[in-house]
Amino acid sequence: MKENGKTLERIIRLIEETFINNANTQIFKNYKINNNSGNKREIDILIKSKVNNYEIIIAIECKDYKRKVSAKEVEAFNSKCLRINSINKKVLISQNGFQKDAIESPRDFGIDLRSEEHTSELQSQN
């Protein structure tokens, strides 16, 4: 299913507003980054920042589907991130929530799930 981009645009705007005064933070939309094989992979939102001279890279994937995101999609995002060693944190955002197994699977992967409709169901993994 094709994403319409509304969620992605809203998330980027919020992130930019949050980090507007932080000179150590860069925010990229649809960022292409090399994986371990040297192939480019696209990350919806990539945040690069420095805290106490330690580089932090956060990968955010946005799903703006009409249906709930499945465990298969959570696993695909995790696999993509595992092949990019520089990523420190993974966040998956869904406009319409997550299927039950998709909510449980991030415990194994260290992925934070966020959803506008089902925030109370979701658990942060850190």
C-alpha positions as CSV (number, residue, x, y, z in Angstrom):
1,M,0.0,0.0,0.0
2,K,1.2,3.4,-0.9
3,E,1.7,6.0,1.9
4,N,0.1,9.4,1.4
5,G,2.8,11.2,3.3
6,K,0.6,13.1,5.8
7,T,2.0,11.3,8.8
8,L,5.5,11.7,7.6
9,E,5.2,15.4,7.0
10,R,3.6,16.0,10.4
11,I,6.3,14.0,12.2
12,I,9.1,15.9,10.4
13,R,7.5,19.2,11.3
14,L,7.3,18.2,15.0
15,I,10.9,17.0,15.0
16,E,12.2,20.1,13.4
17,E,10.3,22.3,15.9
18,T,11.8,20.3,18.7
19,F,15.4,20.6,17.5
20,I,15.2,24.1,16.0
21,N,17.8,25.5,18.4
22,N,20.1,22.5,18.5
23,A,23.1,23.2,16.2
24,N,24.3,19.6,16.8
25,T,21.2,18.0,15.2
26,Q,20.4,17.4,11.6
27,I,17.1,16.0,10.3
28,F,16.8,14.3,6.9
29,K,13.6,13.2,5.0
30,N,13.8,10.2,2.7
31,Y,17.5,9.8,3.5
32,K,19.5,7.3,1.5
33,I,22.3,5.7,3.6
34,N,24.7,2.9,2.7
35,N,24.1,-0.5,4.3
36,N,26.9,-2.9,5.2
37,S,27.1,-4.1,1.5
38,G,27.4,-0.5,0.2
39,N,23.9,-0.5,-1.2
40,K,21.8,2.6,-0.6
41,R,18.7,2.1,1.7
42,E,16.1,4.8,2.3
43,I,15.0,5.8,5.7
44,D,11.9,8.0,6.0
45,I,13.4,10.2,8.7
46,L,17.0,10.1,9.9
47,I,18.1,12.2,12.8
48,K,21.8,12.8,13.4
49,S,22.9,14.4,16.6
50,K,25.8,14.7,19.0
51,V,25.5,14.4,22.7
52,N,28.8,14.8,24.7
53,N,30.7,14.1,21.5
54,Y,28.8,10.8,21.0
55,E,27.0,10.6,17.7
56,I,23.4,9.4,17.8
57,I,21.6,8.3,14.7
58,I,17.8,7.6,14.9
59,A,16.0,5.9,12.1
60,I,12.2,6.6,11.9
61,E,9.9,4.7,9.5
62,C,6.4,6.1,9.0
63,K,3.5,3.9,7.9
64,D,0.4,5.8,6.7
65,Y,-1.6,2.7,5.8
66,K,-5.4,2.3,5.9
67,R,-4.8,-0.9,7.9
68,K,-2.8,-1.8,11.0
69,V,0.9,-2.5,10.4
70,S,1.8,-6.2,10.6
71,A,4.7,-8.0,12.3
72,K,6.1,-8.7,8.9
73,E,6.6,-5.0,8.3
74,V,8.2,-4.5,11.8
75,E,10.6,-7.3,11.0
76,A,11.4,-5.8,7.6
77,F,12.2,-2.5,9.2
78,N,14.4,-4.2,11.8
79,S,16.3,-6.1,9.1
80,K,16.9,-2.9,7.1
81,C,18.3,-1.2,10.2
82,L,20.5,-4.2,11.3
83,R,22.4,-3.8,8.0
84,I,23.2,-0.2,8.8
85,N,25.7,-0.3,11.7
86,S,25.5,3.4,12.5
87,I,21.9,3.4,13.6
88,N,21.5,3.6,17.4
89,K,17.8,3.8,17.7
90,K,14.8,2.6,15.7
91,V,11.3,4.0,15.7
92,L,8.3,2.8,13.7
93,I,5.2,5.1,13.5
94,S,1.8,4.0,12.2
95,Q,-1.1,6.2,11.5
96,N,-3.6,3.3,12.2
97,G,-1.9,1.2,14.8
98,F,-0.3,-2.2,14.8
99,Q,-1.6,-5.8,14.7
100,K,-1.2,-7.8,17.9
101,D,2.0,-9.7,16.9
102,A,3.5,-6.4,15.6
103,I,3.1,-4.9,19.0
104,E,4.8,-7.8,20.7
105,S,7.7,-8.3,18.2
106,P,9.6,-5.1,18.9
107,R,10.6,-6.4,22.3
108,D,13.0,-8.6,20.5
109,F,14.3,-5.9,18.2
110,G,14.6,-2.8,20.4
111,I,12.2,-0.8,18.2
112,D,9.9,1.9,19.7
113,L,6.4,1.8,18.2
114,R,4.3,4.9,18.1
115,S,0.7,5.3,16.8
116,E,-1.7,8.2,17.0
117,E,-4.7,5.8,17.6
118,H,-3.2,3.2,19.9
119,T,-0.5,5.0,22.0
120,S,-1.7,3.3,25.2
121,E,-1.1,-0.1,23.7
122,L,2.4,0.5,22.7
123,Q,5.5,0.1,24.7
124,S,8.8,1.9,24.5
125,Q,11.7,-0.5,24.5
126,N,14.3,1.7,26.3
